[in-house]
Amino acid sequence: PHALRSAERGAERGVSRAPLASVATAVASAVAPSATAELVELEDAAVELQQWHVKQLVLKVKGTAEALALSINEVRAHVSSTERDTIVLLATAALVTPVMGRLKLSPVLGFLFAGMALGPSALGLVSDVVTTTKLAEFGVVFFLFEMGLELELERLKSVGRDAFRMGGLQVALCAVLYSSFARLVGLNAAAAVVLGGAFALSSSAFVIQLLSEKGELATRFGRASFGILLFQDLAVVPLLVVTPLLGGPSAQLGAALRLAAVKSVTALSLIGVAGRFLLQPVFKIVASAKDQTAFLAITLLTVISMSAFTQALGLSDTLGAFLAGVLLAETKYRFQIEADIAPFRGLLLGLFFITTGFSIDVPLALANAPVVLGLALGLHISKTALVLLVCMINNLKFSAALRTGLLLSQGGEFAFVLFGLAQNHGILPAPQVKLLLTVVVLTMFLTPFLNDLGADIASKIEKAKGGLMLPSTDDHDQGDYVLVCGFGRVGQAICELLTARLVRYKAFDMDPYRVARARDRGLPVFYGDARRPDVLQAFMHEANHKIVAVVVTLDSERDCTKTVVALRRMYPTASDLPIFVRAVDERHRRRLAASSATALETGPQESALLLGGALLSALGTPKDEVLKLIEDMRATMFSDRMKLIGDFRDNLAEKAQVDLSKVTLDSDPAAIEAEVA
């Protein structure tokens, strides 16, 4: 009985113990045989007690479930369908990005999968799909506007060869191939144009995210991929113009193209004139007020009004947003605009991908699984082969060309826009659009795995060839670049800064393991001794290349000085070749400056900031305040050191520039000639 009471108390407290029947059996083995009958009764009572506890637990769970269901029904009775849809969509938008970040996948996939789960073909948690889709269309507008902002002239110049030669050839070949395939399977000319153009484009969101995460934007295949994507962004313009004009039962391709050309010229002319003589002055007036609300309002007004204007002309509203972004890309307001619209763009674009997921019919996709898988596999194989061919024609190594092909072999987010336009204008029926969207989503999902496969294959090829020494003749990457001597922590940080601005660089280092790791990632890093003049000459005298500056980030004072001396023997003045050096201390900085090198010494100051911050944190200073103090002091240090560079440039300019001061000339031609001479 004591054991039974103990077990019963444990069961009431929820503590996991041995079954009560086993307890009774253990007691029976310890008492006299004459008490067996009584212990059997105790065993039966213990079993009944256990069953009673289970029944009570079931009743509690059932009561809790009924109360929860009643609460949900009461909430539904008081919350409209629109409010319920809003809550579901906002909760999804809030959770998708962190969840996909943990899984190291693109949020675009998360939004698409969420739309598939919430849509009418699955759980059906969103009732008003039409209204949600209308709201999400603003996400596409802001997405195209931001794409236009990215097309600044500096970026086009930095990847001009890759963008126009490689990108143009890739888009043309892919569009012709996929349009021809569409005609072979029985689609009309209008549908073939849309399908060929849509599948010729790749996913900027996926590719740039993968390149940024892995630090491969500076690699040869990374720059090639970025250049091709940049041209694809430009190719969106004619597709957005033509697609709405191809619809209708009597649509003729030639007539549509002529009409599109007329409307495009009209739109571009009016928007260009308005942007030059109206848009920038208005932004200047609003910016002078220094009011963030007014600046955001004029930005939203610009995007929506430009979209409405092109839509009124019978063109796509997204075309107007794209052109508005292009107009503002070269202004000084570009970065502020990007920061202001980022929250709206992210939320609305997430809604767009969710509503795109609504359109994906999972049962239909499963019923046509062989077709979906065949199209996805065919798109990957054909696009990889075409991009590989284009890259090889433009003198990329096979390993870099293969990685570029695999990385760009998926369908892009612009396909969602184009297929949606085609469905709205009667070019493609809804069932075909649903299957095509499923194919694009599947190719996006496979992209990270194909990128890893390409990295493994390229790494094996590079290891088989060697290639740690000086640049080989098959590494054709023409253009100006910065030479970085030393690829340690400081050198790597400088290379990351250069990559952020799409500035080409080549680096070399004496650590073969460090060089090998960089080469495995495809970075332009080579093995070499910066102190040796012959090694420096090998870099300086490469054909089709021009070094615009040299950065020396070696660890020891002696090595830095020897490298600067060797460079100055080949290029005596700073106007011949600017040299930037990491100095060890102030004395070393002055010595390097005497050789016309821009030398900066930051070691002790940066260490002082870190140590001082740690000390303040240990003394109880709030973290935010410590970070603010460190950033303020670092900004002051940076300003002081930039003055050194400014003074250096001023001195250089005084020696080299022509005097452009105002001169009063006589009316006599002979006197003017003498004055000019």
C-alpha positions as CSV (number, residue, x, y, z in Angstrom):
1,P,0.0,0.0,0.0
2,H,2.9,2.4,0.7
3,A,4.3,1.8,-2.7
4,L,0.9,2.3,-4.3
5,R,0.4,5.6,-2.5
6,S,3.8,6.8,-3.6
7,A,3.2,5.8,-7.2
8,E,-0.2,7.5,-7.1
9,R,1.3,10.8,-5.8
10,G,3.9,10.6,-8.5
11,A,1.3,10.2,-11.2
12,E,-0.7,13.2,-9.8
13,R,2.5,15.3,-10.1
14,G,3.0,14.2,-13.7
15,V,6.3,12.4,-12.8
16,S,7.1,9.4,-15.1
17,R,7.4,6.3,-12.9
18,A,7.1,2.5,-13.4
19,P,3.6,1.2,-14.2
20,L,1.6,0.7,-11.0
21,A,0.9,-2.9,-11.8
22,S,4.7,-3.6,-11.8
23,V,4.9,-1.9,-8.4
24,A,2.2,-4.2,-7.1
25,T,4.0,-7.2,-8.5
26,A,7.2,-6.2,-6.8
27,V,5.4,-5.9,-3.5
28,A,3.9,-9.4,-4.0
29,S,7.3,-10.9,-4.3
30,A,8.3,-9.5,-0.8
31,V,5.3,-10.7,1.3
32,A,4.1,-14.0,2.5
33,P,2.2,-16.3,0.1
34,S,-0.9,-16.0,2.2
35,A,-1.4,-12.4,1.1
36,T,-1.3,-13.2,-2.6
37,A,-5.1,-12.8,-3.1
38,E,-5.0,-9.4,-1.4
39,L,-2.2,-8.2,-3.6
40,V,-4.0,-9.3,-6.7
41,E,-6.9,-7.1,-5.7
42,L,-4.4,-4.3,-5.1
43,E,-3.0,-4.9,-8.6
44,D,-6.5,-4.6,-10.1
45,A,-7.1,-1.4,-8.2
46,A,-3.8,0.1,-9.5
47,V,-4.8,-0.7,-13.1
48,E,-8.2,1.0,-12.5
49,L,-6.5,4.0,-11.0
50,Q,-4.2,4.3,-14.0
51,Q,-7.1,4.1,-16.4
52,W,-9.0,6.8,-14.4
53,H,-6.0,9.2,-14.7
54,V,-5.8,8.6,-18.5
55,K,-9.5,9.4,-18.8
56,Q,-9.1,12.6,-16.9
57,L,-6.2,13.6,-19.1
58,V,-8.2,12.9,-22.3
59,L,-11.1,15.0,-20.9
60,K,-8.7,17.9,-20.1
61,V,-7.2,17.9,-23.6
62,K,-10.6,17.6,-25.2
63,G,-11.9,20.6,-23.1
64,T,-8.8,22.7,-24.1
65,A,-9.3,21.9,-27.8
66,E,-13.0,22.8,-27.6
67,A,-12.2,26.1,-25.8
68,L,-9.5,26.9,-28.4
69,A,-11.9,26.1,-31.3
70,L,-14.6,28.3,-29.7
71,S,-12.1,31.2,-29.3
72,I,-11.1,30.9,-33.0
73,N,-14.7,30.9,-34.1
74,E,-15.4,34.0,-32.0
75,V,-12.4,35.7,-33.5
76,R,-13.5,34.8,-37.0
77,A,-17.0,36.1,-36.3
78,H,-15.5,39.5,-35.3
79,V,-12.7,39.7,-37.9
80,S,-13.5,40.4,-41.6
81,S,-12.0,38.3,-44.3
82,T,-9.8,41.2,-45.4
83,E,-8.4,41.6,-42.0
84,R,-7.8,37.9,-41.7
85,D,-6.0,37.8,-45.0
86,T,-3.9,40.8,-43.9
87,I,-2.9,39.1,-40.7
88,V,-2.0,35.8,-42.5
89,L,0.1,37.6,-45.2
90,L,1.9,39.9,-42.7
91,A,2.8,36.9,-40.5
92,T,4.1,35.0,-43.5
93,A,6.1,37.9,-44.7
94,A,7.6,38.3,-41.2
95,L,8.6,34.6,-40.8
96,V,9.7,33.7,-44.3
97,T,13.0,35.7,-44.4
98,P,14.5,34.5,-41.1
99,V,13.4,30.9,-41.7
100,M,15.0,30.8,-45.2
101,G,18.0,32.6,-43.8
102,R,18.5,29.7,-41.3
103,L,18.2,27.3,-44.2
104,K,20.6,29.4,-46.3
105,L,18.1,29.7,-49.1
106,S,16.8,32.7,-51.0
107,P,13.7,34.3,-49.5
108,V,12.1,34.3,-52.9
109,L,11.8,30.5,-52.7
110,G,10.2,30.9,-49.2
111,F,7.6,33.3,-50.5
112,L,6.8,31.1,-53.4
113,F,6.4,28.0,-51.2
114,A,4.3,30.0,-48.7
115,G,2.0,31.1,-51.6
116,M,1.6,27.5,-52.7
117,A,0.7,26.4,-49.2
118,L,-1.7,29.3,-48.4
119,G,-3.3,29.4,-51.9
120,P,-6.6,28.0,-53.1
121,S,-5.0,24.8,-54.3
122,A,-3.7,23.9,-50.8
123,L,-4.9,25.2,-47.4
124,G,-6.9,28.1,-48.8
125,L,-6.1,30.4,-45.8
126,V,-6.3,33.5,-48.0
127,S,-9.8,34.1,-49.3
128,D,-9.6,37.3,-51.4
129,V,-6.9,36.4,-53.9
130,V,-7.8,39.1,-56.4
131,T,-7.4,42.0,-54.0
132,T,-4.1,40.6,-52.7
133,T,-2.8,40.2,-56.3
134,K,-3.7,43.8,-57.1
135,L,-1.8,45.0,-54.0
136,A,1.2,42.8,-54.8
137,E,1.5,44.3,-58.3
138,F,2.9,47.4,-56.6
139,G,5.7,45.1,-55.5
140,V,6.6,44.4,-59.1
141,V,6.5,48.1,-59.8
142,F,9.0,48.9,-57.0
143,F,11.1,45.9,-58.0
144,L,11.5,47.2,-61.6
145,F,12.2,50.7,-60.2
146,E,15.0,49.5,-58.1
147,M,16.4,47.5,-61.1
148,G,16.5,50.8,-63.0
149,L,18.4,52.4,-60.1
150,E,21.0,49.7,-60.4
151,L,21.7,50.6,-64.0
152,E,24.1,53.4,-63.3
153,L,26.6,54.4,-66.0
154,E,29.6,53.5,-63.8
155,R,28.4,49.9,-63.5
156,L,27.8,49.6,-67.2
157,K,31.3,50.9,-67.9
158,S,32.9,48.5,-65.4
159,V,31.3,45.4,-66.9
160,G,30.6,46.8,-70.4
161,R,32.4,44.0,-72.3
162,D,30.7,41.3,-70.3
163,A,27.3,43.0,-70.4
164,F,27.0,43.9,-74.1
165,R,29.1,41.2,-75.8
166,M,28.4,38.2,-73.6
167,G,24.9,39.3,-72.3
168,G,23.7,40.3,-75.8
169,L,24.8,37.0,-77.4
170,Q,23.4,34.9,-74.5
171,V,19.9,36.6,-74.6
172,A,19.8,36.4,-78.4
173,L,20.7,32.7,-78.6
174,C,18.5,31.6,-75.7
175,A,15.5,33.6,-77.0
176,V,15.8,32.1,-80.5
177,L,16.2,28.6,-79.2
178,Y,13.3,28.7,-76.8
179,S,11.0,30.5,-79.3
180,S,11.8,27.9,-81.9
181,F,11.0,25.1,-79.5
182,A,7.7,26.8,-78.6
183,R,6.8,26.9,-82.3
184,L,7.7,23.3,-82.7
185,V,5.3,22.2,-79.9
186,G,2.4,24.1,-81.5
187,L,2.4,27.6,-79.8
188,N,1.6,30.6,-81.8
189,A,4.1,33.4,-82.6
190,A,3.0,35.7,-79.8
191,A,3.3,32.9,-77.2
192,A,6.6,31.8,-78.6
193,V,8.1,35.4,-78.3
194,V,7.0,35.6,-74.7
195,L,8.2,32.2,-73.8
196,G,11.6,32.7,-75.5
197,G,12.2,36.0,-73.9
198,A,11.1,34.9,-70.4
199,F,13.3,31.8,-70.4
200,A,16.3,33.7,-71.8
201,L,16.4,35.7,-68.5
202,S,17.9,34.4,-65.2
203,S,17.3,35.2,-61.6
204,S,19.2,38.3,-60.5
205,A,18.0,37.8,-56.9
206,F,19.4,34.2,-56.7
207,V,22.6,34.7,-58.5
208,I,23.7,38.0,-56.8
209,Q,22.8,36.6,-53.4
210,L,24.9,33.4,-54.0
211,L,27.9,35.5,-55.3
212,S,27.7,37.9,-52.4
213,E,27.4,35.2,-49.7
214,K,30.4,33.3,-51.1
215,G,32.5,36.4,-51.8
216,E,32.8,35.4,-55.5
217,L,31.6,38.6,-57.2
218,A,35.3,39.6,-57.8
219,T,36.0,36.3,-59.6
220,R,36.1,36.1,-63.4
221,F,32.9,34.0,-63.6
222,G,31.3,36.3,-61.0
223,R,31.9,39.4,-63.1
224,A,30.8,37.6,-66.2
225,S,27.6,36.5,-64.5
226,F,27.0,40.0,-63.2
227,G,27.6,41.5,-66.6
228,I,25.2,39.1,-68.3
229,L,22.5,39.8,-65.7
230,L,22.9,43.5,-66.2
231,F,22.2,43.1,-69.9
232,Q,19.2,40.9,-69.1
233,D,17.8,43.8,-67.0
234,L,18.1,46.0,-70.1
235,A,16.5,43.3,-72.3
236,V,13.4,43.4,-70.0
237,V,12.5,46.8,-71.5
238,P,11.5,45.6,-75.0
239,L,9.8,42.5,-73.5
240,L,7.7,44.7,-71.3
241,V,6.8,46.9,-74.3
242,V,6.0,44.1,-76.7
243,T,4.1,41.6,-74.5
244,P,0.9,43.7,-73.9
245,L,0.7,44.5,-77.6
246,L,0.8,40.8,-78.7
247,G,-2.5,39.9,-77.1
248,G,-5.9,39.6,-78.9
249,P,-7.2,37.3,-81.6
250,S,-6.0,39.5,-84.4
251,A,-2.6,40.3,-83.1
252,Q,0.1,40.3,-85.8
253,L,3.7,40.3,-84.6
254,G,5.0,42.7,-87.2
255,A,2.3,45.3,-86.5
256,A,2.7,44.9,-82.8
257,L,6.4,45.5,-83.1
258,R,5.9,48.6,-85.2
259,L,3.3,50.0,-82.7
260,A,5.6,49.1,-79.8
261,A,8.4,51.0,-81.4
262,V,6.3,54.2,-81.9
263,K,5.0,54.0,-78.3
264,S,8.4,53.3,-76.9
265,V,10.0,56.3,-78.6
266,T,7.1,58.5,-77.4
267,A,7.4,57.3,-73.9
268,L,11.2,57.5,-73.8
269,S,11.2,61.0,-75.2
270,L,8.6,62.4,-72.9
271,I,10.0,60.7,-69.8
272,G,13.6,61.8,-70.8
273,V,12.5,65.4,-71.2
274,A,10.5,65.3,-68.0
275,G,13.4,63.8,-66.1
276,R,15.9,66.3,-67.3
277,F,13.9,69.5,-66.9
278,L,11.4,68.6,-64.2
279,L,12.4,65.6,-62.1
280,Q,15.8,66.6,-60.9
281,P,14.8,70.2,-60.0
282,V,11.8,68.9,-58.1
283,F,13.9,66.4,-56.1
284,K,16.4,69.2,-55.4
285,I,13.7,71.5,-53.9
286,V,12.2,68.6,-51.8
287,A,15.7,67.5,-50.6
288,S,16.5,71.0,-49.6
289,A,13.7,70.9,-47.0
290,K,15.5,68.0,-45.3
291,D,12.2,66.3,-44.5
292,Q,12.2,62.5,-44.9
293,T,8.4,62.3,-45.3
294,A,8.4,64.8,-48.1
295,F,11.3,63.0,-49.9
296,L,9.6,59.6,-49.6
297,A,6.3,61.1,-50.9
298,I,8.0,62.6,-54.0
299,T,9.7,59.2,-54.6
300,L,6.4,57.3,-54.4
301,L,4.7,59.9,-56.6
302,T,7.5,59.6,-59.2
303,V,7.2,55.8,-59.4
304,I,3.4,55.6,-59.5
305,S,3.0,58.5,-61.9
306,M,5.6,57.1,-64.4
307,S,3.9,53.7,-64.2
308,A,0.5,55.3,-64.8
309,F,1.9,57.2,-67.8
310,T,3.3,54.2,-69.6
311,Q,0.1,52.2,-68.8
312,A,-2.0,55.0,-70.4
313,L,0.1,54.6,-73.6
314,G,-0.9,50.9,-73.7
315,L,2.5,49.8,-72.4
316,S,3.3,48.0,-69.2
317,D,3.2,50.0,-65.9
318,T,6.4,48.3,-64.8
319,L,8.2,49.9,-67.8
320,G,7.5,53.3,-66.5
321,A,8.8,52.4,-63.1
322,F,12.0,50.9,-64.7
323,L,12.6,54.1,-66.7
324,A,12.0,56.3,-63.6
325,G,14.8,54.3,-61.9
326,V,17.1,54.7,-64.8
327,L,16.6,58.5,-64.8
328,L,17.4,58.7,-61.1
329,A,20.3,56.3,-61.2
330,E,22.8,59.0,-62.1
331,T,21.6,61.6,-59.5
332,K,23.0,62.1,-56.1
333,Y,19.7,61.1,-54.6
334,R,20.0,57.5,-55.6
335,F,21.2,56.0,-52.3
336,Q,18.6,57.9,-50.3
337,I,15.9,56.7,-52.6
338,E,17.0,53.1,-52.3
339,A,17.0,53.3,-48.5
340,D,13.6,54.9,-48.4
341,I,11.8,52.5,-50.6
342,A,13.5,49.3,-49.3
343,P,10.8,48.5,-46.7
344,F,8.0,49.0,-49.1
345,R,9.7,47.2,-51.9
346,G,10.6,44.2,-49.7
347,L,7.1,43.8,-48.3
348,L,5.2,44.3,-51.5
349,L,7.6,42.2,-53.5
350,G,7.2,39.4,-50.9
351,L,3.4,39.7,-51.5
352,F,4.0,39.5,-55.2
353,F,5.9,36.2,-54.9
354,I,3.3,34.9,-52.5
355,T,0.5,35.6,-55.0
356,T,2.6,34.0,-57.7
357,G,2.7,31.0,-55.5
358,F,-1.1,31.1,-55.4
359,S,-1.0,30.5,-59.2
360,I,1.0,27.3,-58.9
361,D,-1.5,24.5,-58.9
362,V,0.2,21.7,-57.0
363,P,-2.2,18.9,-58.0
364,L,-1.9,20.0,-61.7
365,A,1.9,20.0,-61.3
366,L,1.9,16.5,-59.8
367,A,-0.4,15.2,-62.5
368,N,2.0,16.5,-65.1
369,A,5.2,15.7,-63.2
370,P,7.1,14.2,-66.2
371,V,6.4,17.3,-68.3
372,V,7.5,19.7,-65.5
373,L,10.7,17.7,-64.7
374,G,11.5,17.4,-68.4
375,L,11.1,21.1,-69.1
376,A,13.2,22.0,-66.0
377,L,16.0,19.6,-66.9
378,G,15.9,20.8,-70.5
379,L,16.1,24.4,-69.4
380,H,19.1,23.8,-67.2
381,I,21.0,21.7,-69.8
382,S,20.3,24.0,-72.8
383,K,21.0,27.2,-70.9
384,T,24.2,25.9,-69.4
385,A,25.4,24.8,-72.8
386,L,24.6,28.2,-74.4
387,V,26.1,30.3,-71.7
388,L,29.2,28.1,-71.7
389,L,29.5,28.6,-75.5
390,V,29.1,32.3,-75.1
391,C,31.8,32.5,-72.4
392,M,34.2,30.4,-74.3
393,I,33.8,32.6,-77.4
394,N,34.7,35.5,-75.2
395,N,37.9,33.9,-74.1
396,L,36.9,32.7,-70.6
397,K,38.6,29.6,-69.2
398,F,36.5,26.5,-69.3
399,S,36.2,26.3,-65.5
400,A,34.9,29.9,-65.3
401,A,32.6,29.4,-68.3
402,L,31.2,26.2,-66.8
403,R,30.5,27.9,-63.4
404,T,28.8,30.9,-65.2
405,G,26.6,28.5,-67.2
406,L,25.5,26.5,-64.2
407,L,24.9,29.6,-62.2
408,L,22.7,31.3,-64.8
409,S,20.8,28.2,-66.0
410,Q,17.6,28.9,-64.0
411,G,14.5,30.8,-64.9
412,G,14.2,34.3,-63.4
413,E,11.8,36.4,-61.4
414,F,11.0,38.4,-64.6
415,A,9.4,35.3,-66.0
416,F,6.7,35.6,-63.4
417,V,6.0,39.2,-64.6
418,L,6.0,38.3,-68.3
419,F,3.9,35.1,-67.9
420,G,1.4,37.2,-65.8
421,L,1.2,39.8,-68.5
422,A,0.8,37.1,-71.2
423,Q,-2.1,35.5,-69.2
424,N,-3.8,38.9,-68.6
425,H,-3.7,39.7,-72.4
426,G,-4.8,36.3,-73.6
427,I,-1.5,35.2,-75.0
428,L,-1.1,32.1,-72.8
429,P,-3.9,30.1,-71.1
430,A,-4.0,29.8,-67.3
431,P,-3.1,26.0,-67.2
432,Q,0.0,26.6,-69.3
433,V,1.1,29.5,-67.2
434,K,0.7,27.4,-64.0
435,L,3.0,24.7,-65.5
436,L,5.5,27.3,-66.7
437,L,5.6,28.9,-63.2
438,T,6.2,25.5,-61.6
439,V,9.1,24.9,-64.0
440,V,10.7,28.3,-63.1
441,V,10.3,27.6,-59.4
442,L,11.9,24.2,-59.7
443,T,14.9,25.5,-61.6
444,M,15.3,28.2,-58.9
445,F,15.3,25.6,-56.2
446,L,18.1,23.6,-58.0
447,T,20.3,26.7,-58.5
448,P,22.3,26.5,-55.2
449,F,23.1,22.8,-55.7
450,L,24.2,23.4,-59.3
451,N,26.4,26.3,-58.1
452,D,28.1,24.0,-55.6
453,L,28.5,21.3,-58.3
454,G,30.2,23.9,-60.6
455,A,32.5,25.0,-57.8
456,D,33.6,21.4,-57.2
457,I,34.3,20.8,-60.9
458,A,36.1,24.1,-61.3
459,S,38.2,23.4,-58.3
460,K,39.3,20.0,-59.6
461,I,40.2,21.5,-63.0
462,E,42.2,24.3,-61.4
463,K,44.1,21.8,-59.1
464,A,44.9,19.6,-62.1
465,K,46.3,22.6,-64.0
466,G,48.1,24.2,-61.1
467,G,48.0,27.9,-61.7
468,L,49.2,29.4,-58.4
469,M,51.9,31.4,-60.1
470,L,51.6,34.5,-62.3
471,P,48.6,35.0,-64.5
472,S,48.4,32.6,-67.4
473,T,47.8,33.6,-71.0
474,D,44.4,31.9,-71.1
475,D,43.1,34.1,-68.2
476,H,41.8,36.8,-70.6
477,D,40.3,39.5,-68.4
478,Q,41.0,42.7,-70.3
479,G,40.7,46.1,-68.6
480,D,42.3,48.3,-66.0
481,Y,42.7,46.9,-62.5
482,V,44.3,47.5,-59.1
483,L,47.3,45.4,-58.1
484,V,47.2,44.3,-54.4
485,C,50.6,43.2,-52.9
486,G,49.7,41.0,-50.0
487,F,46.5,39.0,-49.4
488,G,46.4,38.9,-45.6
489,R,43.6,40.3,-43.5
490,V,44.2,43.9,-44.6
491,G,44.6,42.9,-48.3
492,Q,41.4,40.9,-48.2
493,A,39.5,43.7,-46.7
494,I,40.7,46.1,-49.4
495,C,39.8,43.6,-52.1
496,E,36.3,43.3,-50.6
497,L,35.9,47.1,-50.8
498,L,37.1,47.1,-54.4
499,T,34.6,44.3,-55.2
500,A,31.8,46.3,-53.7
501,R,32.4,49.0,-56.3
502,L,33.0,46.4,-59.1
503,V,36.7,47.5,-59.4
504,R,38.9,44.8,-61.0
505,Y,41.9,43.8,-59.0
506,K,44.7,41.2,-58.9
507,A,46.5,40.2,-55.8
508,F,49.6,38.1,-55.0
509,D,51.0,36.7,-51.8
510,M,53.9,34.6,-50.5
511,D,51.7,32.1,-48.5
512,P,50.9,29.2,-50.9
513,Y,48.1,27.9,-48.7
514,R,46.4,31.2,-48.6
515,V,46.7,31.6,-52.4
516,A,45.4,28.1,-52.9
517,R,42.3,28.8,-50.8
518,A,41.6,32.0,-52.8
519,R,42.1,30.2,-56.1
520,D,39.7,27.5,-55.0
521,R,37.1,30.3,-54.7
522,G,38.0,31.6,-58.2
523,L,39.6,34.8,-56.9
524,P,42.4,36.5,-59.0
525,V,45.1,35.8,-56.4
526,F,48.6,34.5,-57.4
527,Y,51.7,33.3,-55.7
528,G,54.6,35.8,-55.9
529,D,57.1,37.9,-54.0
530,A,56.3,41.6,-54.1
531,R,59.8,42.5,-53.0
532,R,61.3,41.2,-56.2
533,P,61.4,43.7,-59.2
534,D,61.2,40.9,-61.7
535,V,57.9,39.6,-60.2
536,L,56.5,43.1,-60.2
537,Q,57.5,43.6,-63.9
538,A,55.7,40.4,-64.8
539,F,52.5,41.9,-63.6
540,M,53.2,45.4,-64.9
541,H,54.0,44.3,-68.5
542,E,50.9,42.1,-69.1
543,A,49.3,42.7,-72.5
544,N,45.8,44.3,-72.7
545,H,46.0,45.4,-69.1
546,K,46.8,48.6,-67.3
547,I,47.4,48.9,-63.6
548,V,45.8,52.1,-62.3
549,A,47.1,51.8,-58.8
550,V,49.1,49.6,-56.4
551,V,48.2,48.8,-52.8
552,V,51.0,47.4,-50.6
553,T,49.7,45.6,-47.5
554,L,52.7,43.5,-46.4
555,D,53.2,42.9,-42.7
556,S,56.8,44.1,-42.1
557,E,58.1,47.6,-42.4
558,R,61.1,46.4,-44.4
559,D,59.0,44.5,-47.0
560,C,56.7,47.4,-47.6
561,T,59.7,49.8,-48.1
562,K,61.5,47.4,-50.5
563,T,58.3,47.0,-52.6
564,V,57.7,50.8,-52.8
565,V,61.4,51.3,-53.8
566,A,61.1,48.6,-56.5
567,L,57.9,50.2,-57.9
568,R,59.4,53.7,-57.9
569,R,62.3,52.5,-59.9
570,M,59.9,51.5,-62.7
571,Y,57.5,54.4,-62.2
572,P,59.4,57.4,-60.7
573,T,56.5,59.7,-59.9
574,A,53.0,59.5,-58.4
575,S,51.5,60.6,-61.7
576,D,53.0,57.6,-63.4
577,L,51.6,55.2,-60.8
578,P,49.8,55.9,-57.5
579,I,51.0,53.7,-54.6
580,F,49.0,53.2,-51.4
581,V,50.9,51.6,-48.5
582,R,50.1,50.3,-45.1
583,A,52.6,52.0,-42.8
584,V,53.7,50.4,-39.5
585,D,54.1,53.7,-37.6
586,E,54.3,57.5,-38.1
587,R,58.0,57.4,-38.8
588,H,57.5,54.7,-41.4
589,R,54.6,56.7,-42.9
590,R,56.8,59.8,-43.4
591,R,59.5,57.7,-45.0
592,L,57.1,56.2,-47.5
593,A,55.6,59.6,-48.2
594,A,59.0,60.8,-49.2
595,S,58.8,58.3,-52.1
596,S,55.5,59.9,-53.3
597,A,53.5,57.0,-51.8
598,T,50.2,57.6,-50.0
599,A,50.9,55.9,-46.7
600,L,48.4,55.5,-43.9
601,E,49.1,54.1,-40.4
602,T,46.1,52.9,-38.4
603,G,47.3,50.0,-36.3
604,P,47.6,51.5,-32.8
605,Q,44.6,53.8,-33.2
606,E,42.3,50.9,-34.2
607,S,43.7,48.8,-31.4
608,A,43.1,51.6,-29.0
609,L,39.4,51.8,-30.1
610,L,38.9,48.1,-29.6
611,L,40.6,48.0,-26.3
612,G,38.9,51.1,-25.1
613,G,35.5,49.8,-26.1
614,A,36.1,46.5,-24.3
615,L,37.1,48.5,-21.2
616,L,34.0,50.7,-21.3
617,S,31.8,47.6,-21.7
618,A,33.5,46.0,-18.7
619,L,32.8,49.2,-16.6
620,G,29.1,49.0,-17.4
621,T,28.7,51.4,-20.3
622,P,25.8,50.4,-22.5
623,K,26.7,48.6,-25.7
624,D,25.0,51.1,-28.0
625,E,26.8,54.0,-26.4
626,V,30.2,52.2,-26.7
627,L,29.6,51.5,-30.4
628,K,28.5,55.2,-31.0
629,L,31.7,56.4,-29.3
630,I,33.9,54.1,-31.4
631,E,32.2,55.1,-34.7
632,D,32.6,58.8,-33.9
633,M,36.3,58.4,-33.1
634,R,36.8,56.2,-36.2
635,A,35.1,58.8,-38.4
636,T,37.4,61.5,-37.0
637,M,40.4,59.3,-37.7
638,F,39.2,58.6,-41.2
639,S,38.7,62.3,-41.9
640,D,42.2,63.2,-40.7
641,R,43.7,60.5,-43.0
642,M,41.6,61.6,-45.9
643,K,43.2,65.1,-45.5
644,L,46.5,63.5,-46.1
645,I,45.3,62.0,-49.4
646,G,43.7,65.4,-50.3
647,D,46.9,67.3,-49.6
648,F,48.8,64.7,-51.7
649,R,46.5,65.1,-54.6
650,D,46.6,68.9,-54.4
651,N,50.4,68.9,-54.6
652,L,50.3,66.5,-57.5
653,A,47.7,68.6,-59.3
654,E,49.8,71.8,-58.8
655,K,52.7,70.1,-60.5
656,A,50.8,68.4,-63.4
657,Q,47.7,70.5,-64.3
658,V,47.5,73.3,-66.9
659,D,46.7,76.7,-65.5
660,L,43.0,77.2,-66.1
661,S,42.7,80.7,-64.5
662,K,40.7,83.4,-66.3
663,V,42.6,85.3,-69.0
664,T,41.4,88.4,-70.8
665,L,42.2,88.1,-74.5
666,D,42.7,91.0,-77.0
667,S,40.5,91.2,-80.1
668,D,43.5,91.1,-82.3
669,P,44.0,87.5,-83.7
670,A,47.8,87.8,-83.5
671,A,47.6,88.8,-79.8
672,I,45.2,85.9,-79.1
673,E,47.7,83.5,-80.7
674,A,50.6,84.9,-78.7
675,E,48.6,84.7,-75.4
676,V,47.6,81.1,-76.1
677,A,51.1,80.2,-76.9
